[in-house]
Amino acid sequence: MLNIVLFGPPGAGKGTQSEKILKKYNLVHLATGDLFRLHLNNETQLGLEAKKYMNKGDLVPDEIVISMVEDKINKSSNVIGFIFDGFPRTINQAVALDNMLEKKNIPIKQMIALKVEENELIKRIINRSKTSGREDDKSIDKINNRIQVYNQETKPVADYYKKHDKYSEVDGIGVIDEIFLKLCSKIDELT
């Protein structure tokens, strides 16, 4: 099974590239942002709890995220693999994901990180705010907080996958299709 973690800071292009990867490789998209929106729109208990943190630009606690992800994995059968977009965001989440997938004998093949400079991330998120409808995309303070939280709490997840020899990087600056070709090259090495 082809299970990939697409990794990078807010605004790196994970969502954009995930869509293209899904079409080419026929994987199931598992994006915590989508799971959050589903739970928020349906006003589930998990969604209401997540909203409190998202509106401040903070990370949603692991137990909420893990519950959402586990539910999605359990509801997916006969799949070729998953692309994890925006998850795991903490080492605890990475360990929980590995444990879940190990029980199913379908481990993560690779984390592929999109590398993007901070000033470019801010510019992308501000541009995205015009169409995303996300309150946390509109405020420079919230954007800076999200990047700071990423650097402090999420970036260490890359070290976790490096220790397990499941990490690679792709330059996330440039034309979308060129970045996609670089990602495909990494993915093709795994199949």
N, CA, C and O of each residue as an XYZ file, in Angstrom:
764
protein
N       0.842     -1.173      0.000
C       0.000      0.000      0.000
C       0.889      1.239      0.000
O       1.915      1.290      0.679
N       0.476      2.224     -0.767
C       1.249      3.458     -0.921
C       0.682      4.522      0.012
O      -0.272      5.215     -0.343
N       1.262      4.654      1.197
C       0.852      5.667      2.172
C       1.938      6.724      2.272
O       3.086      6.426      2.601
N       1.558      7.971      1.983
C       2.508      9.082      1.926
C       2.030     10.199      2.838
O       0.843     10.524      2.872
N       2.961     10.782      3.575
C       2.691     11.996      4.339
C       3.241     13.155      3.514
O       4.446     13.231      3.277
N       2.361     14.062      3.074
C       2.806     15.280      2.405
C       2.927     16.344      3.480
O       1.953     16.660      4.163
N       4.122     16.894      3.629
C       4.469     17.699      4.792
C       4.947     19.077      4.377
O       5.491     19.257      3.288
N       4.741     20.036      5.246
C       5.256     21.372      5.028
C       4.480     22.368      5.847
O       3.426     22.040      6.392
N       4.988     23.591      5.944
C       4.339     24.624      6.743
C       3.034     25.096      6.099
O       2.755     24.769      4.946
N       2.232     25.867      6.848
C       1.022     26.441      6.264
C       1.383     27.257      5.027
O       2.308     28.068      5.062
N       0.655     27.043      3.938
C       0.902     27.783      2.704
C       1.937     27.167      1.791
O       2.266     27.757      0.762
N       2.467     25.995      2.132
C       3.512     25.371      1.310
C       2.964     24.771      0.018
O       3.723     24.531     -0.921
N       1.656     24.527     -0.041
C       1.067     23.958     -1.248
C       0.632     22.517     -1.089
O       0.415     21.824     -2.083
N       0.500     22.055      0.137
C       0.120     20.656      0.378
C      -1.235     20.326     -0.243
O      -1.388     19.292     -0.893
N      -2.217     21.205     -0.042
C      -3.557     20.944     -0.580
C      -3.566     20.916     -2.093
O      -4.161     20.024     -2.697
N      -2.917     21.875     -2.702
C      -2.836     21.953     -4.164
C      -2.162     20.715     -4.746
O      -2.665     20.118     -5.698
N      -1.029     20.335     -4.175
C      -0.297     19.181     -4.695
C      -1.010     17.869     -4.380
O      -0.960     16.928     -5.172
N      -1.666     17.804     -3.237
C      -2.405     16.583     -2.888
C      -3.455     16.257     -3.944
O      -3.605     15.102     -4.343
N      -4.181     17.279     -4.394
C      -5.218     17.063     -5.415
C      -4.623     16.421     -6.661
O      -5.208     15.493     -7.219
N      -3.476     16.902     -7.097
C      -2.838     16.361     -8.304
C      -2.325     14.937     -8.064
O      -2.442     14.076     -8.936
N      -1.760     14.697     -6.886
C      -1.247     13.358     -6.551
C      -2.393     12.356     -6.489
O      -2.266     11.229     -6.967
N      -3.516     12.772     -5.897
C      -4.678     11.887     -5.783
C      -5.143     11.396     -7.145
O      -5.415     10.210     -7.332
N      -5.231     12.323     -8.092
C      -5.697     11.966     -9.437
C      -4.735     10.999    -10.112
O      -5.158     10.020    -10.727
N      -3.448     11.276     -9.997
C      -2.467     10.437    -10.692
C      -2.330      9.050    -10.068
O      -2.221      8.058    -10.789
N      -2.335      8.971     -8.747
C      -2.033      7.703     -8.075
C      -3.258      7.007     -7.474
O      -3.142      5.919     -6.909
N      -4.426      7.634     -7.598
C      -5.680      7.033     -7.130
C      -5.641      6.714     -5.626
O      -6.082      5.648     -5.197
N      -5.111      7.645     -4.844
C      -5.026      7.481     -3.398
C      -6.228      8.140     -2.723
O      -6.944      8.926     -3.344
N      -6.439      7.818     -1.467
C      -7.476      8.459     -0.665
C      -6.843      9.639      0.061
O      -5.808      9.501      0.713
N      -7.474     10.786     -0.061
C      -6.976     12.009      0.559
C      -7.428     12.058      2.006
O      -8.621     11.977      2.299
N      -6.484     12.189      2.891
C      -6.798     12.317      4.298
C      -6.178     13.618      4.782
O      -5.020     13.664      5.198
N      -6.988     14.682      4.717
C      -6.532     16.009      5.116
C      -7.268     16.421      6.377
O      -8.498     16.434      6.416
N      -6.520     16.748      7.385
C      -7.168     17.131      8.635
C      -8.027     18.377      8.436
O      -9.073     18.515      9.071
N      -7.600     19.274      7.569
C      -8.418     20.457      7.293
C      -9.793     20.067      6.780
O     -10.800     20.630      7.211
N      -9.846     19.103      5.856
C     -11.135     18.618      5.343
C     -11.945     17.949      6.444
O     -13.155     18.149      6.551
N     -11.252     17.143      7.271
C     -11.953     16.492      8.378
C     -12.502     17.531      9.347
O     -13.625     17.398      9.833
N     -11.706     18.573      9.629
C     -12.181     19.631     10.515
C     -13.424     20.300      9.927
O     -14.418     20.493     10.626
N     -13.364     20.657      8.629
C     -14.492     21.337      8.005
C     -15.743     20.446      8.013
O     -16.850     20.929      8.251
N     -15.560     19.150      7.754
C     -16.691     18.216      7.794
C     -17.327     18.223      9.178
O     -18.547     18.324      9.309
N     -16.499     18.114     10.200
C     -17.010     18.098     11.567
C     -17.565     19.464     11.982
O     -18.541     19.534     12.729
N     -16.948     20.550     11.501
C     -17.452     21.892     11.810
C     -18.811     22.117     11.150
O     -19.747     22.595     11.791
N     -18.913     21.767      9.863
C     -20.176     21.960      9.131
C     -21.305     21.139      9.732
O     -22.455     21.576      9.758
N     -20.974     19.946     10.215
C     -21.984     19.077     10.828
C     -22.159     19.350     12.319
O     -22.964     18.706     12.990
N     -21.390     20.314     12.824
C     -21.441     20.720     14.227
C     -21.350     19.532     15.190
O     -22.083     19.443     16.175
N     -20.416     18.618     14.865
C     -20.175     17.492     15.764
C     -19.428     17.991     16.988
O     -18.884     19.095     16.986
N     -19.403     17.183     18.020
C     -18.670     17.558     19.228
C     -17.190     17.775     18.916
O     -16.586     18.734     19.397
N     -16.602     16.876     18.102
C     -15.193     17.033     17.729
C     -14.983     18.334     16.953
O     -13.979     19.020     17.147
N     -15.921     18.667     16.083
C     -15.823     19.893     15.299
C     -15.883     21.143     16.147
O     -15.123     22.086     15.927
N     -16.780     21.155     17.113
C     -16.907     22.320     17.987
C     -15.655     22.512     18.835
O     -15.216     23.641     19.055
N     -15.083     21.413     19.307
C     -13.847     21.503     20.086
C     -12.702     22.006     19.213
O     -11.926     22.863     19.636
N     -12.597     21.473     17.992
C     -11.525     21.880     17.081
C     -11.617     23.366     16.750
O     -10.600     24.053     16.652
N     -12.842     23.856     16.580
C     -13.050     25.250     16.186
C     -12.440     26.228     17.188
O     -11.894     27.258     16.795
N     -12.530     25.914     18.461
C     -11.983     26.791     19.492
C     -10.497     27.053     19.257
O     -10.023     28.176     19.425
N      -9.774     26.015     18.869
C      -8.330     26.133     18.662
C      -8.013     26.766     17.304
O      -7.132     27.621     17.204
N      -8.729     26.346     16.268
C      -8.466     26.848     14.919
C      -8.664     28.359     14.830
O      -7.889     29.047     14.166
N      -9.692     28.875     15.492
C      -9.971     30.312     15.428
C      -8.869     31.154     16.048
O      -8.744     32.337     15.733
N      -8.072     30.564     16.922
C      -6.946     31.279     17.526
C      -5.657     31.055     16.731
O      -4.635     31.681     17.013
N      -5.707     30.161     15.737
C      -4.507     29.834     14.974
C      -3.649     28.799     15.660
O      -2.507     28.573     15.259
N      -4.189     28.155     16.705
C      -3.446     27.132     17.434
C      -3.717     25.743     16.847
O      -4.690     25.532     16.123
N      -2.831     24.810     17.180
C      -3.042     23.429     16.771
C      -4.183     22.820     17.570
O      -4.345     23.094     18.759
N      -4.963     21.996     16.903
C      -6.020     21.248     17.565
C      -5.350     20.126     18.360
O      -4.438     19.482     17.841
N      -5.774     19.871     19.610
C      -5.139     18.823     20.418
C      -5.151     17.457     19.732
O      -6.073     17.109     18.996
N      -4.087     16.702     20.005
C      -3.880     15.403     19.359
C      -5.080     14.475     19.462
O      -5.461     13.847     18.474
N      -5.676     14.378     20.636
C      -6.749     13.390     20.810
C      -7.935     13.668     19.888
O      -8.595     12.732     19.437
N      -8.217     14.949     19.599
C      -9.314     15.298     18.692
C      -8.938     14.906     17.262
O      -9.727     14.280     16.553
N      -7.748     15.274     16.854
C      -7.295     14.986     15.492
C      -7.211     13.476     15.258
O      -7.675     12.977     14.233
N      -6.627     12.764     16.196
C      -6.448     11.321     16.057
C      -7.800     10.624     15.944
O      -7.943      9.682     15.165
N      -8.772     11.065     16.693
C     -10.114     10.476     16.611
C     -10.713     10.668     15.223
O     -11.329      9.752     14.679
N     -10.535     11.852     14.649
C     -11.057     12.123     13.306
C     -10.356     11.267     12.249
O     -11.003     10.703     11.367
N      -9.031     11.177     12.348
C      -8.244     10.416     11.374
C      -8.571      8.927     11.466
O      -8.764      8.266     10.445
N      -8.631      8.409     12.669
C      -8.923      6.986     12.840
C     -10.288      6.631     12.273
O     -10.456      5.573     11.667
N     -11.259      7.507     12.466
C     -12.602      7.288     11.915
C     -12.542      7.200     10.390
O     -13.159      6.317      9.794
N     -11.808      8.103      9.764
C     -11.690      8.114      8.291
C     -10.993      6.848      7.782
O     -11.431      6.253      6.798
N      -9.911      6.436      8.452
C      -9.187      5.230      8.030
C     -10.097      4.011      8.153
O     -10.131      3.167      7.257
N     -10.824      3.917      9.247
C     -11.707      2.774      9.471
C     -12.851      2.706      8.465
O     -13.358      1.623      8.175
N     -13.257      3.853      7.933
C     -14.348      3.892      6.961
C     -13.862      3.689      5.524
O     -14.672      3.627      4.599
N     -12.559      3.587      5.335
C     -11.990      3.422      3.995
C     -11.558      1.975      3.812
O     -10.725      1.469      4.563
N     -12.124      1.315      2.816
C     -11.737     -0.074      2.549
C     -11.371     -0.225      1.073
O     -11.777      0.578      0.233
N     -10.601     -1.259      0.777
C     -10.162     -1.547     -0.593
C      -9.520     -0.340     -1.262
O      -9.858      0.007     -2.393
N      -8.591      0.296     -0.554
C      -7.904      1.459     -1.102
C      -6.465      1.102     -1.472
O      -5.874      0.182     -0.908
N      -5.918      1.844     -2.426
C      -4.533      1.650     -2.862
C      -3.569      2.250     -1.842
O      -2.459      1.757     -1.641
N      -4.027      3.337     -1.200
C      -3.208      4.006     -0.206
C      -3.801      5.344      0.159
O      -4.821      5.766     -0.386
N      -3.143      6.003      1.092
C      -3.582      7.306      1.585
C      -2.495      8.339      1.348
O      -1.302      8.034      1.372
N      -2.933      9.563      1.120
C      -2.009     10.683      1.190
C      -2.468     11.515      2.384
O      -3.581     12.040      2.405
N      -1.593     11.620      3.367
C      -1.872     12.363      4.589
C      -1.400     13.797      4.387
O      -0.211     14.048      4.188
N      -2.333     14.724      4.439
C      -2.091     16.130      4.142
C      -2.410     16.928      5.408
O      -3.575     17.065      5.781
N      -1.378     17.451      6.063
C      -1.585     18.205      7.287
C      -1.642     17.334      8.529
O      -2.025     17.795      9.605
N      -1.269     16.105      8.380
C      -1.256     15.151      9.486
C      -0.178     14.128      9.206
O      -0.091     13.654      8.073
N       0.642     13.761     10.159
C       0.658     14.187     11.556
C       1.341     15.539     11.737
O       2.234     15.914     10.977
N       0.892     16.266     12.776
C       1.451     17.574     13.086
C       2.278     17.579     14.359
O       2.936     18.570     14.676
N       2.245     16.488     15.077
C       3.063     16.366     16.293
C       3.677     14.967     16.305
O       3.212     14.066     15.606
N       4.713     14.801     17.099
C       5.332     13.478     17.203
C       4.327     12.483     17.784
O       4.293     11.327     17.361
N       3.507     12.915     18.747
C       2.476     12.025     19.285
C       1.524     11.552     18.193
O       1.128     10.387     18.173
N       1.158     12.454     17.286
C       0.282     12.074     16.177
C       0.993     11.109     15.235
O       0.381     10.163     14.741
N       2.282     11.339     14.980
C       3.041     10.434     14.109
C       3.098      9.036     14.698
O       2.911      8.049     13.987
N       3.355      8.952     15.995
C       3.402      7.649     16.669
C       2.029      6.990     16.628
O       1.920      5.796     16.349
N       0.977      7.764     16.905
C      -0.389      7.213     16.873
C      -0.750      6.731     15.470
O      -1.362      5.675     15.314
N      -0.371      7.502     14.449
C      -0.636      7.092     13.063
C       0.105      5.805     12.739
O      -0.475      4.874     12.181
N       1.388      5.750     13.089
C       2.165      4.540     12.836
C       1.555      3.330     13.542
O       1.486      2.244     12.966
N       1.114      3.514     14.782
C       0.491      2.408     15.513
C      -0.803      1.943     14.843
O      -1.050      0.743     14.725
N      -1.624      2.896     14.406
C      -2.877      2.557     13.710
C      -2.587      1.759     12.451
O      -3.187      0.711     12.209
N      -1.651      2.274     11.647
C      -1.353      1.642     10.366
C      -0.624      0.317     10.547
O      -0.813     -0.606      9.755
N       0.205      0.216     11.581
C       0.914     -1.037     11.857
C      -0.077     -2.155     12.164
O       0.107     -3.289     11.720
N      -1.123     -1.842     12.918
C      -2.150     -2.838     13.234
C      -2.820     -3.361     11.968
O      -3.261     -4.510     11.919
N      -2.892     -2.518     10.953
C      -3.504     -2.895      9.679
C      -2.464     -3.406      8.671
O      -2.812     -3.791      7.555
N      -1.188     -3.406      9.076
C      -0.078     -3.828      8.221
C       0.015     -2.986      6.934
O       0.246     -3.507      5.843
N      -0.172     -1.675      7.102
C      -0.108     -0.751      5.969
C       0.707      0.496      6.365
O       0.136      1.581      6.482
N       2.008      0.364      6.570
C       2.817      1.470      7.106
C       2.975      2.646      6.138
O       2.709      2.535      4.941
N       3.413      3.766      6.696
C       3.792      4.933      5.892
C       5.022      4.556      5.077
O       5.987      4.012      5.614
N       4.985      4.850      3.767
C       6.154      4.600      2.913
C       7.156      5.745      3.002
O       8.365      5.521      3.054
N       6.633      6.996      3.020
C       7.534      8.146      2.958
C       6.823      9.411      3.399
O       5.632      9.591      3.144
N       7.561     10.281      4.060
C       7.139     11.663      4.260
C       7.875     12.471      3.204
O       9.098     12.390      3.087
N       7.120     13.255      2.433
C       7.723     14.140      1.444
C       7.400     15.570      1.876
O       6.235     15.963      1.949
N       8.445     16.335      2.159
C       8.285     17.694      2.672
C       8.445     18.714      1.560
O       9.373     18.627      0.756
N       7.537     19.683      1.516
C       7.641     20.820      0.607
C       8.385     21.932      1.333
O       7.929     22.415      2.370
N       9.520     22.336      0.797
C      10.352     23.388      1.400
C       9.999     24.737      0.759
O      10.101     24.908     -0.456
N       9.580     25.692      1.605
C       9.197     27.024      1.128
C       9.660     28.054      2.153
O       9.498     27.856      3.358
N      10.238     29.158      1.668
C      10.698     30.247      2.538
C       9.513     30.920      3.238
O       8.409     30.969      2.695
N       9.753     31.438      4.448
C       8.679     32.013      5.273
C       7.980     33.199      4.602
O       6.755     33.301      4.668
N       8.733     34.096      3.956
C       8.093     35.260      3.322
C       7.157     34.820      2.192
O       6.123     35.449      1.966
N       7.505     33.763      1.494
C       6.642     33.220      0.439
C       5.386     32.594      1.039
O       4.301     32.719      0.472
N       5.525     31.919      2.182
C       4.366     31.327      2.852
C       3.348     32.402      3.208
O       2.155     32.241      2.953
N       3.819     33.499      3.795
C       2.922     34.583      4.206
C       2.198     35.153      2.992
O       0.990     35.383      3.038
N       2.929     35.380      1.914
C       2.335     35.923      0.686
C       1.262     34.967      0.144
O       0.188     35.410     -0.263
N       1.547     33.677      0.138
C       0.588     32.688     -0.361
C      -0.674     32.639      0.500
O      -1.786     32.580     -0.025
N      -0.501     32.663      1.807
C      -1.658     32.571      2.706
C      -2.537     33.813      2.570
O      -3.763     33.708      2.556
N      -1.923     34.974      2.471
C      -2.701     36.205      2.284
C      -3.477     36.137      0.964
O      -4.650     36.507      0.921
N      -2.845     35.675     -0.097
C      -3.546     35.514     -1.377
C      -4.669     34.485     -1.262
O      -5.750     34.676     -1.820
N      -4.413     33.402     -0.543
C      -5.416     32.348     -0.372
C      -6.622     32.879      0.402
O      -7.742     32.414      0.191
N      -6.409     33.848      1.296
C      -7.505     34.374      2.128
C      -8.622     34.977      1.279
O      -9.765     35.063      1.726
N      -8.296     35.392      0.064
C      -9.294     36.006     -0.814
C     -10.338     35.008     -1.284
O     -11.440     35.391     -1.675
N      -9.985     33.705     -1.247
C     -10.926     32.685     -1.729
C     -11.240     31.602     -0.702
O     -12.206     30.856     -0.868
N     -10.441     31.508      0.350
C     -10.592     30.377      1.281
C     -11.750     30.533      2.253
O     -12.331     29.540      2.689
N     -12.089     31.765      2.594
C     -13.113     31.982      3.603
C     -12.634     31.692      5.018
O     -13.419     31.760      5.964
N     -11.367     31.372      5.171
C     -10.810     31.041      6.483
C     -10.383     32.315      7.195
O      -9.598     33.104      6.670
N     -10.915     32.503      8.402
C     -10.559     33.672      9.200
C      -9.068     33.694      9.527
O      -8.454     34.760      9.572
N      -8.485     32.504      9.758
C      -7.067     32.459     10.145
C      -6.131     32.743      8.974
O      -4.923     32.863      9.179
N      -6.659     32.853      7.743
C      -5.855     33.241      6.582
C      -5.804     34.762      6.403
O      -4.995     35.265      5.623
N      -6.655     35.491      7.116
C      -6.799     36.929      6.890
C      -5.948     37.786      7.829
O      -5.666     38.944      7.519
N      -5.547     37.245      8.942
C      -4.840     38.013      9.961
C      -3.344     37.690      9.951
O      -2.942     36.535     10.092
N      -2.532     38.732      9.780
C      -1.074     38.554      9.803
C      -0.638     37.957     11.135
O       0.239     37.094     11.168
N      -1.243     38.409     12.235
C      -0.884     37.871     13.552
C      -1.168     36.378     13.630
O      -0.353     35.617     14.151
N      -2.325     35.950     13.112
C      -2.675     34.529     13.146
C      -1.781     33.729     12.208
O      -1.396     32.603     12.524
N      -1.451     34.302     11.062
C      -0.547     33.623     10.119
C       0.818     33.424     10.777
O       1.377     32.327     10.752
N       1.345     34.499     11.367
C       2.649     34.396     12.040
C       2.598     33.392     13.182
O       3.555     32.647     13.393
N       1.491     33.365     13.921
C       1.345     32.394     15.005
C       1.339     30.972     14.453
O       1.978     30.085     15.019
N       0.622     30.749     13.352
C       0.573     29.410     12.754
C       1.955     28.959     12.297
O       2.320     27.797     12.476
N       2.720     29.866     11.713
C       4.076     29.523     11.273
C       4.969     29.243     12.485
O       5.775     28.312     12.465
N       4.824     30.048     13.533
C       5.608     29.830     14.754
C       5.249     28.492     15.397
O       6.135     27.753     15.826
N       3.961     28.176     15.464
C       3.520     26.897     16.026
C       4.071     25.747     15.173
O       4.520     24.733     15.706
N       4.032     25.913     13.855
C       4.596     24.893     12.959
C       6.080     24.672     13.277
O       6.520     23.533     13.435
N       6.841     25.755     13.369
C       8.282     25.633     13.610
C       8.592     24.979     14.951
O       9.550     24.213     15.064
N       7.789     25.277     15.963
C       8.053     24.743     17.295
C       7.501     23.336     17.503
O       8.162     22.492     18.107
N       6.287     23.080     17.003
C       5.598     21.842     17.348
C       5.504     20.831     16.211
O       5.497     19.623     16.449
N       5.431     21.320     14.979
C       5.199     20.414     13.855
C       6.487     20.013     13.139
O       6.663     18.850     12.776
N       7.366     20.953     12.942
C       8.616     20.682     12.228
C       9.389     19.489     12.810
O      10.010     18.753     12.043
N       9.377     19.267     14.143
C      10.076     18.102     14.699
C       9.565     16.746     14.190
O      10.260     15.738     14.311
N       8.363     16.721     13.627
C       7.840     15.461     13.070
C       8.734     14.981     11.925
O       8.873     13.779     11.701
N       9.336     15.922     11.208
C      10.246     15.541     10.123
C      11.417     14.720     10.670
O      11.853     13.758     10.039
N      11.919     15.100     11.836
C      13.021     14.344     12.450
C      12.590     12.923     12.801
O      13.378     11.983     12.686
N      11.351     12.771     13.224
C      10.807     11.444     13.529
C      10.889     10.537     12.293
O      11.329      9.391     12.383
N      10.461     11.065     11.143
C      10.497     10.255      9.916
C      11.923     10.100      9.382
O      12.243      9.085      8.762
N      12.774     11.091      9.617
C      14.184     10.949      9.230
C      14.822      9.779      9.978
O      15.565      8.991      9.393
N      14.526      9.672     11.276
C      15.071      8.577     12.085
C      14.607      7.215     11.597
O      15.284      6.209     11.808
N      13.458      7.183     10.947
C      12.913      5.926     10.417
C      13.218      5.748      8.924
O      12.648      4.880      8.264
N      14.129      6.586      8.402
C      14.509      6.541      6.970
C      13.300      6.620      6.045
O      13.212      5.897      5.053
N      12.375      7.507      6.387
C      11.164      7.680      5.585
C      10.935      9.160      5.293
O       9.804      9.638      5.378
N      11.995      9.890      4.950
C      11.883     11.333      4.755
C      12.593     11.753      3.477
O      13.691     11.285      3.177
N      11.943     12.651      2.723
C      12.592     13.299      1.585
C      12.004     14.698      1.415
O      10.951     15.006      1.972
N      12.687     15.539      0.644
C      12.269     16.925      0.446
C      12.125     17.249     -1.028
O      12.779     16.664     -1.891
N      11.231     18.219     -1.284
C      11.053     18.761     -2.620
C      10.971     20.278     -2.471
O      10.310     20.781     -1.563
N      11.637     21.000     -3.358
C      11.556     22.465     -3.358
C      10.124     22.853     -3.735
O       9.650     22.517     -4.820
N       9.438     23.562     -2.831
C       8.043     23.931     -3.040
C       7.844     25.298     -3.657
O       6.733     25.828     -3.643
N       8.917     25.884     -4.205
C       8.796     27.186     -4.865
C       8.929     26.978     -6.367
O       9.808     26.260     -6.844
N       8.032     27.628     -7.092
C       8.055     27.514     -8.542
C       6.656     27.287     -9.080
O       5.660     27.499     -8.388
N       6.603     26.855    -10.318
C       5.336     26.592    -10.995
C       4.735     25.302    -10.423
O       5.447     24.325    -10.187
N       3.435     25.313    -10.208
C       2.738     24.177     -9.590
C       3.054     22.869    -10.303
O       3.348     21.868     -9.649
N       2.999     22.860    -11.632
C       3.235     21.620    -12.379
C       4.671     21.128    -12.264
O       4.917     19.922    -12.280
N       5.621     22.053    -12.148
C       7.025     21.640    -11.975
C       7.236     21.004    -10.601
O       7.956     20.014    -10.472
N       6.605     21.578     -9.581
C       6.687     21.004     -8.233
C       6.050     19.619     -8.237
O       6.566     18.687     -7.620
N       4.932     19.492     -8.932
C       4.235     18.213     -9.031
C       5.126     17.143     -9.668
O       5.148     16.003     -9.204
N       5.847     17.495    -10.708
C       6.740     16.529    -11.358
C       7.832     16.062    -10.394
O       8.203     14.888    -10.396
N       8.342     16.979     -9.573
C       9.353     16.603     -8.582
C       8.756     15.635     -7.553
O       9.402     14.665     -7.154
N       7.517     15.910     -7.130
C       6.846     15.021     -6.187
C       6.627     13.639     -6.804
O       6.850     12.619     -6.152
N       6.190     13.614     -8.057
C       5.955     12.343     -8.745
C       7.231     11.520     -8.833
O       7.203     10.297     -8.696
N       8.335     12.188     -9.058
C       9.615     11.486     -9.117
C       9.897     10.783     -7.791
O      10.335      9.632     -7.773
N       9.645     11.477     -6.688
C       9.841     10.868     -5.357
C       8.877      9.712     -5.132
O       9.272      8.661     -4.627
N       7.620      9.899     -5.502
C       6.603      8.865     -5.298
C       6.904      7.633     -6.157
O       6.771      6.500     -5.695
N       7.308      7.864     -7.402
C       7.593      6.741     -8.304
C       8.729      5.863     -7.773
O       8.763      4.662     -8.041
N       9.647      6.454     -7.027
C      10.725      5.682     -6.423
C      10.202      4.706     -5.368
O      10.874      3.724     -5.050
N       9.014      4.964     -4.826
C       8.430      4.143     -3.763
C       7.606      2.991     -4.297
O       7.339      2.034     -3.570
N       7.198      3.062     -5.552
C       6.300      2.031     -6.097
C       7.055      0.907     -6.765
O       6.443     -0.034     -7.271
